[in-house]
Amino acid sequence: MKRSFMLAIAVAAAAAPPSAAAAAVPDVPSVIAVTGDEKPFLAAHAEGVQIYACRSGAWALVAPRATLYGDRGQVVASHFGGPTWQARDGQQRRGLPA
C-alpha cells in the first residue's frame, strides 16, 4: 500500500548552504517539536512503502522504500533501509538524528 506524507527535516542552521532558504516551520505537537537552535531545512512530500515479512509467526519490518519530492515535484532524495536517505547528488545520511 502506498502512503503519502509530509516530511520535515530539521538540521542545524549552520549545516545549510548559505544560498539555501529555510523551510517553513511546521505546526507540530510540543511533545515532538524540535528545540534549541535547529531550524527546518527541507520540507518534502514522500511516497513509498514499508516492506514487512512474517518471521516466526510475527510481522517484522524489512525495509522502507520512499521517494521524496520538493515543492515543484522534483525528486530530492530516496529513503531506504538502514534507515538511509540519499540525495540526488549521491550523498547519503544513515541513521536517525541523535
mmCIF file as gemmi writes it, N, C-alpha and C atoms, coordinates in Angstrom:
data_model
loop_
_atom_site.group_PDB
_atom_site.id
_atom_site.type_symbol
_atom_site.label_atom_id
_atom_site.label_alt_id
_atom_site.label_comp_id
_atom_site.label_asym_id
_atom_site.label_entity_id
_atom_site.label_seq_id
_atom_site.pdbx_PDB_ins_code
_atom_site.Cartn_x
_atom_site.Cartn_y
_atom_site.Cartn_z
_atom_site.occupancy
_atom_site.B_iso_or_equiv
_atom_site.pdbx_formal_charge
_atom_site.auth_seq_id
_atom_site.auth_asym_id
_atom_site.pdbx_PDB_model_num
ATOM 1 N N . MET Axp A 1 ? 0.848 -1.172 0 1 0 ? 1 A 1
ATOM 2 C CA . MET Axp A 1 ? 0 0 0 1 0 ? 1 A 1
ATOM 3 C C . MET Axp A 1 ? 0.895 1.237 0 1 0 ? 1 A 1
ATOM 4 N N . LYS Axp A 2 ? 0.632 2.189 -0.869 1 0 ? 2 A 1
ATOM 5 C CA . LYS Axp A 2 ? 1.405 3.425 -0.91 1 0 ? 2 A 1
ATOM 6 C C . LYS Axp A 2 ? 0.826 4.413 0.079 1 0 ? 2 A 1
ATOM 7 N N . ARG Axp A 3 ? 1.701 5.185 0.696 1 0 ? 3 A 1
ATOM 8 C CA . ARG Axp A 3 ? 1.271 6.222 1.624 1 0 ? 3 A 1
ATOM 9 C C . ARG Axp A 3 ? 1.949 7.515 1.242 1 0 ? 3 A 1
ATOM 10 N N . SER Axp A 4 ? 1.268 8.615 1.454 1 0 ? 4 A 1
ATOM 11 C CA . SER Axp A 4 ? 1.842 9.933 1.225 1 0 ? 4 A 1
ATOM 12 C C . SER Axp A 4 ? 1.888 10.655 2.545 1 0 ? 4 A 1
ATOM 13 N N . PHE Axp A 5 ? 2.942 11.405 2.782 1 0 ? 5 A 1
ATOM 14 C CA . PHE Axp A 5 ? 3.05 12.175 3.999 1 0 ? 5 A 1
ATOM 15 C C . PHE Axp A 5 ? 4.011 13.324 3.796 1 0 ? 5 A 1
ATOM 16 N N . MET Axp A 6 ? 3.916 14.313 4.651 1 0 ? 6 A 1
ATOM 17 C CA . MET Axp A 6 ? 4.846 15.43 4.603 1 0 ? 6 A 1
ATOM 18 C C . MET Axp A 6 ? 5.995 15.126 5.544 1 0 ? 6 A 1
ATOM 19 N N . LEU Axp A 7 ? 7.182 15.407 5.146 1 0 ? 7 A 1
ATOM 20 C CA . LEU Axp A 7 ? 8.359 15.149 5.942 1 0 ? 7 A 1
ATOM 21 C C . LEU Axp A 7 ? 9.102 16.455 6.134 1 0 ? 7 A 1
ATOM 22 N N . ALA Axp A 8 ? 9.362 16.794 7.375 1 0 ? 8 A 1
ATOM 23 C CA . ALA Axp A 8 ? 10.162 17.98 7.664 1 0 ? 8 A 1
ATOM 24 C C . ALA Axp A 8 ? 11.432 17.517 8.342 1 0 ? 8 A 1
ATOM 25 N N . ILE Axp A 9 ? 12.559 17.901 7.789 1 0 ? 9 A 1
ATOM 26 C CA . ILE Axp A 9 ? 13.836 17.515 8.348 1 0 ? 9 A 1
ATOM 27 C C . ILE Axp A 9 ? 14.448 18.746 8.992 1 0 ? 9 A 1
ATOM 28 N N . ALA Axp A 10 ? 14.733 18.642 10.288 1 0 ? 10 A 1
ATOM 29 C CA . ALA Axp A 10 ? 15.33 19.765 10.999 1 0 ? 10 A 1
ATOM 30 C C . ALA Axp A 10 ? 16.823 19.509 11.168 1 0 ? 10 A 1
ATOM 31 N N . VAL Axp A 11 ? 17.603 20.465 10.779 1 0 ? 11 A 1
ATOM 32 C CA . VAL Axp A 11 ? 19.045 20.381 10.945 1 0 ? 11 A 1
ATOM 33 C C . VAL Axp A 11 ? 19.534 21.723 11.457 1 0 ? 11 A 1
ATOM 34 N N . ALA Axp A 12 ? 20.721 21.725 11.981 1 0 ? 12 A 1
ATOM 35 C CA . ALA Axp A 12 ? 21.298 22.974 12.468 1 0 ? 12 A 1
ATOM 36 C C . ALA Axp A 12 ? 21.429 23.962 11.32 1 0 ? 12 A 1
ATOM 37 N N . ALA Axp A 13 ? 21.116 25.207 11.578 1 0 ? 13 A 1
ATOM 38 C CA . ALA Axp A 13 ? 21.169 26.232 10.539 1 0 ? 13 A 1
ATOM 39 C C . ALA Axp A 13 ? 22.558 26.33 9.929 1 0 ? 13 A 1
ATOM 40 N N . ALA Axp A 14 ? 23.584 26.066 10.703 1 0 ? 14 A 1
ATOM 41 C CA . ALA Axp A 14 ? 24.952 26.152 10.202 1 0 ? 14 A 1
ATOM 42 C C . ALA Axp A 14 ? 25.227 25.103 9.138 1 0 ? 14 A 1
ATOM 43 N N . ALA Axp A 15 ? 24.471 24.021 9.111 1 0 ? 15 A 1
ATOM 44 C CA . ALA Axp A 15 ? 24.69 22.957 8.142 1 0 ? 15 A 1
ATOM 45 C C . ALA Axp A 15 ? 24.11 23.3 6.776 1 0 ? 15 A 1
ATOM 46 N N . ALA Axp A 16 ? 23.244 24.281 6.713 1 0 ? 16 A 1
ATOM 47 C CA . ALA Axp A 16 ? 22.609 24.653 5.451 1 0 ? 16 A 1
ATOM 48 C C . ALA Axp A 16 ? 23.56 25.474 4.598 1 0 ? 16 A 1
ATOM 49 N N . PRO Axp A 17 ? 23.569 25.24 3.285 1 0 ? 17 A 1
ATOM 50 C CA . PRO Axp A 17 ? 24.391 26.071 2.424 1 0 ? 17 A 1
ATOM 51 C C . PRO Axp A 17 ? 23.912 27.515 2.503 1 0 ? 17 A 1
ATOM 52 N N . PRO Axp A 18 ? 24.812 28.488 2.373 1 0 ? 18 A 1
ATOM 53 C CA . PRO Axp A 18 ? 24.424 29.891 2.512 1 0 ? 18 A 1
ATOM 54 C C . PRO Axp A 18 ? 23.308 30.324 1.569 1 0 ? 18 A 1
ATOM 55 N N . SER Axp A 19 ? 23.228 29.711 0.379 1 0 ? 19 A 1
ATOM 56 C CA . SER Axp A 19 ? 22.22 30.128 -0.576 1 0 ? 19 A 1
ATOM 57 C C . SER Axp A 19 ? 20.867 29.452 -0.358 1 0 ? 19 A 1
ATOM 58 N N . ALA Axp A 20 ? 20.796 28.49 0.563 1 0 ? 20 A 1
ATOM 59 C CA . ALA Axp A 20 ? 19.547 27.752 0.772 1 0 ? 20 A 1
ATOM 60 C C . ALA Axp A 20 ? 18.593 28.556 1.642 1 0 ? 20 A 1
ATOM 61 N N . ALA Axp A 21 ? 17.338 28.605 1.222 1 0 ? 21 A 1
ATOM 62 C CA . ALA Axp A 21 ? 16.309 29.259 2.021 1 0 ? 21 A 1
ATOM 63 C C . ALA Axp A 21 ? 15.729 28.225 2.97 1 0 ? 21 A 1
ATOM 64 N N . ALA Axp A 22 ? 15.495 28.619 4.212 1 0 ? 22 A 1
ATOM 65 C CA . ALA Axp A 22 ? 14.965 27.693 5.206 1 0 ? 22 A 1
ATOM 66 C C . ALA Axp A 22 ? 13.515 27.356 4.878 1 0 ? 22 A 1
ATOM 67 N N . ALA Axp A 23 ? 13.132 26.14 5.207 1 0 ? 23 A 1
ATOM 68 C CA . ALA Axp A 23 ? 11.748 25.696 5.026 1 0 ? 23 A 1
ATOM 69 C C . ALA Axp A 23 ? 10.899 26.298 6.13 1 0 ? 23 A 1
ATOM 70 N N . ALA Axp A 24 ? 9.604 26.404 5.889 1 0 ? 24 A 1
ATOM 71 C CA . ALA Axp A 24 ? 8.681 26.923 6.896 1 0 ? 24 A 1
ATOM 72 C C . ALA Axp A 24 ? 8.641 25.983 8.093 1 0 ? 24 A 1
ATOM 73 N N . VAL Axp A 25 ? 8.487 26.55 9.272 1 0 ? 25 A 1
ATOM 74 C CA . VAL Axp A 25 ? 8.41 25.748 10.496 1 0 ? 25 A 1
ATOM 75 C C . VAL Axp A 25 ? 7.025 25.105 10.554 1 0 ? 25 A 1
ATOM 76 N N . PRO Axp A 26 ? 6.97 23.761 10.61 1 0 ? 26 A 1
ATOM 77 C CA . PRO Axp A 26 ? 5.666 23.099 10.649 1 0 ? 26 A 1
ATOM 78 C C . PRO Axp A 26 ? 5.011 23.239 12.018 1 0 ? 26 A 1
ATOM 79 N N . ASP Axp A 27 ? 3.691 23.187 12.04 1 0 ? 27 A 1
ATOM 80 C CA . ASP Axp A 27 ? 2.933 23.219 13.284 1 0 ? 27 A 1
ATOM 81 C C . ASP Axp A 27 ? 2.82 21.783 13.791 1 0 ? 27 A 1
ATOM 82 N N . VAL Axp A 28 ? 3.546 21.453 14.862 1 0 ? 28 A 1
ATOM 83 C CA . VAL Axp A 28 ? 3.545 20.096 15.402 1 0 ? 28 A 1
ATOM 84 C C . VAL Axp A 28 ? 3.285 20.133 16.906 1 0 ? 28 A 1
ATOM 85 N N . PRO Axp A 29 ? 2.82 19.025 17.484 1 0 ? 29 A 1
ATOM 86 C CA . PRO Axp A 29 ? 2.614 18.975 18.937 1 0 ? 29 A 1
ATOM 87 C C . PRO Axp A 29 ? 3.922 19.231 19.683 1 0 ? 29 A 1
ATOM 88 N N . SER Axp A 30 ? 3.847 19.887 20.828 1 0 ? 30 A 1
ATOM 89 C CA . SER Axp A 30 ? 5.055 20.24 21.583 1 0 ? 30 A 1
ATOM 90 C C . SER Axp A 30 ? 5.87 19.021 21.99 1 0 ? 30 A 1
ATOM 91 N N . VAL Axp A 31 ? 5.234 17.88 22.164 1 0 ? 31 A 1
ATOM 92 C CA . VAL Axp A 31 ? 5.954 16.681 22.581 1 0 ? 31 A 1
ATOM 93 C C . VAL Axp A 31 ? 6.961 16.208 21.522 1 0 ? 31 A 1
ATOM 94 N N . ILE Axp A 32 ? 6.761 16.573 20.249 1 0 ? 32 A 1
ATOM 95 C CA . ILE Axp A 32 ? 7.712 16.185 19.205 1 0 ? 32 A 1
ATOM 96 C C . ILE Axp A 32 ? 8.38 17.382 18.544 1 0 ? 32 A 1
ATOM 97 N N . ALA Axp A 33 ? 8.144 18.572 19.067 1 0 ? 33 A 1
ATOM 98 C CA . ALA Axp A 33 ? 8.733 19.781 18.481 1 0 ? 33 A 1
ATOM 99 C C . ALA Axp A 33 ? 10.243 19.801 18.683 1 0 ? 33 A 1
ATOM 100 N N . VAL Axp A 34 ? 10.944 20.314 17.694 1 0 ? 34 A 1
ATOM 101 C CA . VAL Axp A 34 ? 12.392 20.473 17.776 1 0 ? 34 A 1
ATOM 102 C C . VAL Axp A 34 ? 12.688 21.678 18.653 1 0 ? 34 A 1
ATOM 103 N N . THR Axp A 35 ? 13.655 21.547 19.539 1 0 ? 35 A 1
ATOM 104 C CA . THR Axp A 35 ? 14.033 22.646 20.421 1 0 ? 35 A 1
ATOM 105 C C . THR Axp A 35 ? 15.468 23.064 20.142 1 0 ? 35 A 1
ATOM 106 N N . GLY Axp A 36 ? 15.876 24.173 20.713 1 0 ? 36 A 1
ATOM 107 C CA . GLY Axp A 36 ? 17.245 24.636 20.525 1 0 ? 36 A 1
ATOM 108 C C . GLY Axp A 36 ? 17.392 25.499 19.289 1 0 ? 36 A 1
ATOM 109 N N . ASP Axp A 37 ? 18.599 25.482 18.714 1 0 ? 37 A 1
ATOM 110 C CA . ASP Axp A 37 ? 18.919 26.332 17.57 1 0 ? 37 A 1
ATOM 111 C C . ASP Axp A 37 ? 18.583 25.7 16.22 1 0 ? 37 A 1
ATOM 112 N N . GLU Axp A 38 ? 18.063 24.478 16.217 1 0 ? 38 A 1
ATOM 113 C CA . GLU Axp A 38 ? 17.767 23.809 14.96 1 0 ? 38 A 1
ATOM 114 C C . GLU Axp A 38 ? 16.629 24.504 14.227 1 0 ? 38 A 1
ATOM 115 N N . LYS Axp A 39 ? 16.744 24.541 12.925 1 0 ? 39 A 1
ATOM 116 C CA . LYS Axp A 39 ? 15.732 25.141 12.061 1 0 ? 39 A 1
ATOM 117 C C . LYS Axp A 39 ? 15.401 24.144 10.955 1 0 ? 39 A 1
ATOM 118 N N . PRO Axp A 40 ? 14.161 24.131 10.467 1 0 ? 40 A 1
ATOM 119 C CA . PRO Axp A 40 ? 13.841 23.236 9.347 1 0 ? 40 A 1
ATOM 120 C C . PRO Axp A 40 ? 14.69 23.591 8.133 1 0 ? 40 A 1
ATOM 121 N N . PHE Axp A 41 ? 15.182 22.583 7.465 1 0 ? 41 A 1
ATOM 122 C CA . PHE Axp A 41 ? 15.998 22.766 6.285 1 0 ? 41 A 1
ATOM 123 C C . PHE Axp A 41 ? 15.239 22.381 5.013 1 0 ? 41 A 1
ATOM 124 N N . LEU Axp A 42 ? 14.404 21.338 5.111 1 0 ? 42 A 1
ATOM 125 C CA . LEU Axp A 42 ? 13.734 20.816 3.938 1 0 ? 42 A 1
ATOM 126 C C . LEU Axp A 42 ? 12.358 20.299 4.324 1 0 ? 42 A 1
ATOM 127 N N . ALA Axp A 43 ? 11.364 20.643 3.556 1 0 ? 43 A 1
ATOM 128 C CA . ALA Axp A 43 ? 10.033 20.035 3.678 1 0 ? 43 A 1
ATOM 129 C C . ALA Axp A 43 ? 9.772 19.352 2.345 1 0 ? 43 A 1
ATOM 130 N N . ALA Axp A 44 ? 9.465 18.065 2.381 1 0 ? 44 A 1
ATOM 131 C CA . ALA Axp A 44 ? 9.284 17.307 1.155 1 0 ? 44 A 1
ATOM 132 C C . ALA Axp A 44 ? 8.07 16.397 1.269 1 0 ? 44 A 1
ATOM 133 N N . HIS Axp A 45 ? 7.459 16.13 0.138 1 0 ? 45 A 1
ATOM 134 C CA . HIS Axp A 45 ? 6.357 15.176 0.042 1 0 ? 45 A 1
ATOM 135 C C . HIS Axp A 45 ? 6.996 13.829 -0.275 1 0 ? 45 A 1
ATOM 136 N N . ALA Axp A 46 ? 6.581 12.799 0.428 1 0 ? 46 A 1
ATOM 137 C CA . ALA Axp A 46 ? 7.165 11.48 0.192 1 0 ? 46 A 1
ATOM 138 C C . ALA Axp A 46 ? 6.085 10.478 -0.175 1 0 ? 46 A 1
ATOM 139 N N . GLU Axp A 47 ? 6.411 9.598 -1.098 1 0 ? 47 A 1
ATOM 140 C CA . GLU Axp A 47 ? 5.534 8.498 -1.467 1 0 ? 47 A 1
ATOM 141 C C . GLU Axp A 47 ? 6.349 7.225 -1.411 1 0 ? 47 A 1
ATOM 142 N N . GLY Axp A 48 ? 5.801 6.215 -0.748 1 0 ? 48 A 1
ATOM 143 C CA . GLY Axp A 48 ? 6.546 4.977 -0.671 1 0 ? 48 A 1
ATOM 144 C C . GLY Axp A 48 ? 5.811 3.9 0.091 1 0 ? 48 A 1
ATOM 145 N N . VAL Axp A 49 ? 6.569 2.896 0.473 1 0 ? 49 A 1
ATOM 146 C CA . VAL Axp A 49 ? 6.016 1.737 1.161 1 0 ? 49 A 1
ATOM 147 C C . VAL Axp A 49 ? 6.931 1.333 2.306 1 0 ? 49 A 1
ATOM 148 N N . GLN Axp A 50 ? 6.37 0.555 3.225 1 0 ? 50 A 1
ATOM 149 C CA . GLN Axp A 50 ? 7.162 -0.132 4.238 1 0 ? 50 A 1
ATOM 150 C C . GLN Axp A 50 ? 6.973 -1.618 3.965 1 0 ? 50 A 1
ATOM 151 N N . ILE Axp A 51 ? 8.066 -2.348 3.864 1 0 ? 51 A 1
ATOM 152 C CA . ILE Axp A 51 ? 8.025 -3.752 3.495 1 0 ? 51 A 1
ATOM 153 C C . ILE Axp A 51 ? 8.181 -4.597 4.755 1 0 ? 51 A 1
ATOM 154 N N . TYR Axp A 52 ? 7.231 -5.497 4.966 1 0 ? 52 A 1
ATOM 155 C CA . TYR Axp A 52 ? 7.242 -6.381 6.127 1 0 ? 52 A 1
ATOM 156 C C . TYR Axp A 52 ? 7.32 -7.83 5.673 1 0 ? 52 A 1
ATOM 157 N N . ALA Axp A 53 ? 7.843 -8.694 6.555 1 0 ? 53 A 1
ATOM 158 C CA . ALA Axp A 53 ? 7.875 -10.132 6.311 1 0 ? 53 A 1
ATOM 159 C C . ALA Axp A 53 ? 7.383 -10.832 7.573 1 0 ? 53 A 1
ATOM 160 N N . CYS Axp A 54 ? 6.737 -11.967 7.382 1 0 ? 54 A 1
ATOM 161 C CA . CYS Axp A 54 ? 6.285 -12.755 8.527 1 0 ? 54 A 1
ATOM 162 C C . CYS Axp A 54 ? 7.428 -13.674 8.929 1 0 ? 54 A 1
ATOM 163 N N . ARG Axp A 55 ? 7.909 -13.502 10.138 1 0 ? 55 A 1
ATOM 164 C CA . ARG Axp A 55 ? 9.025 -14.308 10.655 1 0 ? 55 A 1
ATOM 165 C C . ARG Axp A 55 ? 8.606 -14.934 11.971 1 0 ? 55 A 1
ATOM 166 N N . SER Axp A 56 ? 8.622 -16.237 12.031 1 0 ? 56 A 1
ATOM 167 C CA . SER Axp A 56 ? 8.25 -16.984 13.24 1 0 ? 56 A 1
ATOM 168 C C . SER Axp A 56 ? 6.873 -16.573 13.741 1 0 ? 56 A 1
ATOM 169 N N . GLY Axp A 57 ? 5.953 -16.354 12.827 1 0 ? 57 A 1
ATOM 170 C CA . GLY Axp A 57 ? 4.583 -16.027 13.192 1 0 ? 57 A 1
ATOM 171 C C . GLY Axp A 57 ? 4.335 -14.576 13.561 1 0 ? 57 A 1
ATOM 172 N N . ALA Axp A 58 ? 5.318 -13.688 13.371 1 0 ? 58 A 1
ATOM 173 C CA . ALA Axp A 58 ? 5.15 -12.268 13.691 1 0 ? 58 A 1
ATOM 174 C C . ALA Axp A 58 ? 5.641 -11.422 12.521 1 0 ? 58 A 1
ATOM 175 N N . TRP Axp A 59 ? 4.998 -10.265 12.326 1 0 ? 59 A 1
ATOM 176 C CA . TRP Axp A 59 ? 5.416 -9.359 11.268 1 0 ? 59 A 1
ATOM 177 C C . TRP Axp A 59 ? 6.641 -8.579 11.709 1 0 ? 59 A 1
ATOM 178 N N . ALA Axp A 60 ? 7.635 -8.469 10.825 1 0 ? 60 A 1
ATOM 179 C CA . ALA Axp A 60 ? 8.869 -7.735 11.111 1 0 ? 60 A 1
ATOM 180 C C . ALA Axp A 60 ? 9.165 -6.795 9.94 1 0 ? 60 A 1
ATOM 181 N N . LEU Axp A 61 ? 9.566 -5.57 10.264 1 0 ? 61 A 1
ATOM 182 C CA . LEU Axp A 61 ? 9.924 -4.612 9.219 1 0 ? 61 A 1
ATOM 183 C C . LEU Axp A 61 ? 11.179 -5.079 8.503 1 0 ? 61 A 1
ATOM 184 N N . VAL Axp A 62 ? 11.107 -5.141 7.182 1 0 ? 62 A 1
ATOM 185 C CA . VAL Axp A 62 ? 12.265 -5.484 6.366 1 0 ? 62 A 1
ATOM 186 C C . VAL Axp A 62 ? 12.976 -4.199 5.955 1 0 ? 62 A 1
ATOM 187 N N . ALA Axp A 63 ? 12.233 -3.266 5.372 1 0 ? 63 A 1
ATOM 188 C CA . ALA Axp A 63 ? 12.842 -2.012 4.923 1 0 ? 63 A 1
ATOM 189 C C . ALA Axp A 63 ? 11.766 -1.035 4.471 1 0 ? 63 A 1
ATOM 190 N N . PRO Axp A 64 ? 12.035 0.268 4.62 1 0 ? 64 A 1
ATOM 191 C CA . PRO Axp A 64 ? 11.181 1.27 3.989 1 0 ? 64 A 1
ATOM 192 C C . PRO Axp A 64 ? 11.713 1.533 2.579 1 0 ? 64 A 1
ATOM 193 N N . ARG Axp A 65 ? 10.865 2.046 1.712 1 0 ? 65 A 1
ATOM 194 C CA . ARG Axp A 65 ? 11.306 2.481 0.387 1 0 ? 65 A 1
ATOM 195 C C . ARG Axp A 65 ? 10.412 3.653 -0.011 1 0 ? 65 A 1
ATOM 196 N N . ALA Axp A 66 ? 11.006 4.845 -0.153 1 0 ? 66 A 1
ATOM 197 C CA . ALA Axp A 66 ? 10.218 6.031 -0.48 1 0 ? 66 A 1
ATOM 198 C C . ALA Axp A 66 ? 11.027 6.978 -1.349 1 0 ? 66 A 1
ATOM 199 N N . THR Axp A 67 ? 10.305 7.782 -2.104 1 0 ? 67 A 1
ATOM 200 C CA . THR Axp A 67 ? 10.897 8.85 -2.906 1 0 ? 67 A 1
ATOM 201 C C . THR Axp A 67 ? 10.39 10.165 -2.346 1 0 ? 67 A 1
ATOM 202 N N . LEU Axp A 68 ? 11.298 11.126 -2.093 1 0 ? 68 A 1
ATOM 203 C CA . LEU Axp A 68 ? 10.94 12.436 -1.557 1 0 ? 68 A 1
ATOM 204 C C . LEU Axp A 68 ? 10.946 13.456 -2.687 1 0 ? 68 A 1
ATOM 205 N N . TYR Axp A 69 ? 9.885 14.282 -2.725 1 0 ? 69 A 1
ATOM 206 C CA . TYR Axp A 69 ? 9.716 15.273 -3.779 1 0 ? 69 A 1
ATOM 207 C C . TYR Axp A 69 ? 9.724 16.676 -3.194 1 0 ? 69 A 1
ATOM 208 N N . GLY Axp A 70 ? 10.344 17.619 -3.903 1 0 ? 70 A 1
ATOM 209 C CA . GLY Axp A 70 ? 10.373 19.018 -3.495 1 0 ? 70 A 1
ATOM 210 C C . GLY Axp A 70 ? 9.087 19.733 -3.875 1 0 ? 70 A 1
ATOM 211 N N . ASP Axp A 71 ? 9.058 21.045 -3.617 1 0 ? 71 A 1
ATOM 212 C CA . ASP Axp A 71 ? 7.876 21.875 -3.871 1 0 ? 71 A 1
ATOM 213 C C . ASP Axp A 71 ? 7.391 21.831 -5.316 1 0 ? 71 A 1
ATOM 214 N N . ARG Axp A 72 ? 8.3 21.665 -6.251 1 0 ? 72 A 1
ATOM 215 C CA . ARG Axp A 72 ? 7.928 21.69 -7.676 1 0 ? 72 A 1
ATOM 216 C C . ARG Axp A 72 ? 7.805 20.29 -8.272 1 0 ? 72 A 1
ATOM 217 N N . GLY Axp A 73 ? 7.738 19.273 -7.408 1 0 ? 73 A 1
ATOM 218 C CA . GLY Axp A 73 ? 7.58 17.903 -7.871 1 0 ? 73 A 1
ATOM 219 C C . GLY Axp A 73 ? 8.864 17.208 -8.275 1 0 ? 73 A 1
ATOM 220 N N . GLN Axp A 74 ? 10.012 17.863 -8.096 1 0 ? 74 A 1
ATOM 221 C CA . GLN Axp A 74 ? 11.28 17.255 -8.467 1 0 ? 74 A 1
ATOM 222 C C . GLN Axp A 74 ? 11.719 16.28 -7.368 1 0 ? 74 A 1
ATOM 223 N N . VAL Axp A 75 ? 12.367 15.177 -7.753 1 0 ? 75 A 1
ATOM 224 C CA . VAL Axp A 75 ? 12.888 14.216 -6.786 1 0 ? 75 A 1
ATOM 225 C C . VAL Axp A 75 ? 14.059 14.866 -6.066 1 0 ? 75 A 1
ATOM 226 N N . VAL Axp A 76 ? 14.014 14.876 -4.725 1 0 ? 76 A 1
ATOM 227 C CA . VAL Axp A 76 ? 15.109 15.457 -3.952 1 0 ? 76 A 1
ATOM 228 C C . VAL Axp A 76 ? 15.908 14.399 -3.209 1 0 ? 76 A 1
ATOM 229 N N . ALA Axp A 77 ? 15.296 13.228 -2.939 1 0 ? 77 A 1
ATOM 230 C CA . ALA Axp A 77 ? 16.02 12.182 -2.218 1 0 ? 77 A 1
ATOM 231 C C . ALA Axp A 77 ? 15.238 10.88 -2.26 1 0 ? 77 A 1
ATOM 232 N N . SER Axp A 78 ? 15.927 9.811 -1.863 1 0 ? 78 A 1
ATOM 233 C CA . SER Axp A 78 ? 15.31 8.491 -1.696 1 0 ? 78 A 1
ATOM 234 C C . SER Axp A 78 ? 15.551 8.049 -0.265 1 0 ? 78 A 1
ATOM 235 N N . HIS Axp A 79 ? 14.613 7.273 0.257 1 0 ? 79 A 1
ATOM 236 C CA . HIS Axp A 79 ? 14.729 6.745 1.619 1 0 ? 79 A 1
ATOM 237 C C . HIS Axp A 79 ? 14.633 5.233 1.52 1 0 ? 79 A 1
ATOM 238 N N . PHE Axp A 80 ? 15.559 4.535 2.208 1 0 ? 80 A 1
ATOM 239 C CA . PHE Axp A 80 ? 15.543 3.076 2.157 1 0 ? 80 A 1
ATOM 240 C C . PHE Axp A 80 ? 16.141 2.525 3.432 1 0 ? 80 A 1
ATOM 241 N N . GLY Axp A 81 ? 16.292 1.206 3.523 1 0 ? 81 A 1
ATOM 242 C CA . GLY Axp A 81 ? 16.736 0.529 4.74 1 0 ? 81 A 1
ATOM 243 C C . GLY Axp A 81 ? 17.984 1.111 5.351 1 0 ? 81 A 1
ATOM 244 N N . GLY Axp A 82 ? 18.074 1.005 6.641 1 0 ? 82 A 1
ATOM 245 C CA . GLY Axp A 82 ? 19.24 1.481 7.381 1 0 ? 82 A 1
ATOM 246 C C . GLY Axp A 82 ? 18.885 2.146 8.693 1 0 ? 82 A 1
ATOM 247 N N . PRO Axp A 83 ? 18.069 3.151 8.796 1 0 ? 83 A 1
ATOM 248 C CA . PRO Axp A 83 ? 17.472 3.941 7.723 1 0 ? 83 A 1
ATOM 249 C C . PRO Axp A 83 ? 18.519 4.817 7.036 1 0 ? 83 A 1
ATOM 250 N N . THR Axp A 84 ? 18.348 4.978 5.737 1 0 ? 84 A 1
ATOM 251 C CA . THR Axp A 84 ? 19.277 5.766 4.931 1 0 ? 84 A 1
ATOM 252 C C . THR Axp A 84 ? 18.487 6.694 4.02 1 0 ? 84 A 1
ATOM 253 N N . TRP Axp A 85 ? 19 7.9 3.839 1 0 ? 85 A 1
ATOM 254 C CA . TRP Axp A 85 ? 18.45 8.863 2.894 1 0 ? 85 A 1
ATOM 255 C C . TRP Axp A 85 ? 19.557 9.172 1.909 1 0 ? 85 A 1
ATOM 256 N N . GLN Axp A 86 ? 19.241 9.184 0.614 1 0 ? 86 A 1
ATOM 257 C CA . GLN Axp A 86 ? 20.23 9.501 -0.413 1 0 ? 86 A 1
ATOM 258 C C . GLN Axp A 86 ? 19.716 10.647 -1.258 1 0 ? 86 A 1
ATOM 259 N N . ALA Axp A 87 ? 20.501 11.72 -1.307 1 0 ? 87 A 1
ATOM 260 C CA . ALA Axp A 87 ? 20.157 12.892 -2.106 1 0 ? 87 A 1
ATOM 261 C C . ALA Axp A 87 ? 20.418 12.608 -3.58 1 0 ? 87 A 1
ATOM 262 N N . ARG Axp A 88 ? 19.863 13.459 -4.446 1 0 ? 88 A 1
ATOM 263 C CA . ARG Axp A 88 ? 20.059 13.284 -5.89 1 0 ? 88 A 1
ATOM 264 C C . ARG Axp A 88 ? 21.523 13.299 -6.285 1 0 ? 88 A 1
ATOM 265 N N . ASP Axp A 89 ? 22.359 14.027 -5.53 1 0 ? 89 A 1
ATOM 266 C CA . ASP Axp A 89 ? 23.776 14.105 -5.887 1 0 ? 89 A 1
ATOM 267 C C . ASP Axp A 89 ? 24.573 12.902 -5.382 1 0 ? 89 A 1
ATOM 268 N N . GLY Axp A 90 ? 23.885 11.927 -4.766 1 0 ? 90 A 1
ATOM 269 C CA . GLY Axp A 90 ? 24.546 10.711 -4.305 1 0 ? 90 A 1
ATOM 270 C C . GLY Axp A 90 ? 24.963 10.717 -2.855 1 0 ? 90 A 1
ATOM 271 N N . GLN Axp A 91 ? 24.917 11.875 -2.193 1 0 ? 91 A 1
ATOM 272 C CA . GLN Axp A 91 ? 25.295 11.925 -0.776 1 0 ? 91 A 1
ATOM 273 C C . GLN Axp A 91 ? 24.283 11.125 0.032 1 0 ? 91 A 1
ATOM 274 N N . GLN Axp A 92 ? 24.802 10.376 1.033 1 0 ? 92 A 1
ATOM 275 C CA . GLN Axp A 92 ? 23.938 9.567 1.882 1 0 ? 92 A 1
ATOM 276 C C . GLN Axp A 92 ? 24.046 9.977 3.334 1 0 ? 92 A 1
ATOM 277 N N . ARG Axp A 93 ? 22.955 9.788 4.056 1 0 ? 93 A 1
ATOM 278 C CA . ARG Axp A 93 ? 22.916 10.024 5.501 1 0 ? 93 A 1
ATOM 279 C C . ARG Axp A 93 ? 22.257 8.803 6.104 1 0 ? 93 A 1
ATOM 280 N N . ARG Axp A 94 ? 22.954 8.132 7.005 1 0 ? 94 A 1
ATOM 281 C CA . ARG Axp A 94 ? 22.429 6.918 7.644 1 0 ? 94 A 1
ATOM 282 C C . ARG Axp A 94 ? 22.042 7.212 9.081 1 0 ? 94 A 1
ATOM 283 N N . GLY Axp A 95 ? 21.056 6.476 9.548 1 0 ? 95 A 1
ATOM 284 C CA . GLY Axp A 95 ? 20.661 6.534 10.944 1 0 ? 95 A 1
ATOM 285 C C . GLY Axp A 95 ? 19.718 7.668 11.258 1 0 ? 95 A 1
ATOM 286 N N . LEU Axp A 96 ? 19.208 7.615 12.463 1 0 ? 96 A 1
ATOM 287 C CA . LEU Axp A 96 ? 18.296 8.647 12.938 1 0 ? 96 A 1
ATOM 288 C C . LEU Axp A 96 ? 19.075 9.72 13.666 1 0 ? 96 A 1
ATOM 289 N N . PRO Axp A 97 ? 18.608 10.981 13.641 1 0 ? 97 A 1
ATOM 290 C CA . PRO Axp A 97 ? 19.301 12.04 14.385 1 0 ? 97 A 1
ATOM 291 C C . PRO Axp A 97 ? 19.355 11.705 15.863 1 0 ? 97 A 1
ATOM 292 N N . ALA Axp A 98 ? 20.429 12.095 16.519 1 0 ? 98 A 1
ATOM 293 C CA . ALA Axp A 98 ? 20.6 11.819 17.964 1 0 ? 98 A 1
ATOM 294 C C . ALA Axp A 98 ? 19.712 12.715 18.79 1 0 ? 98 A 1
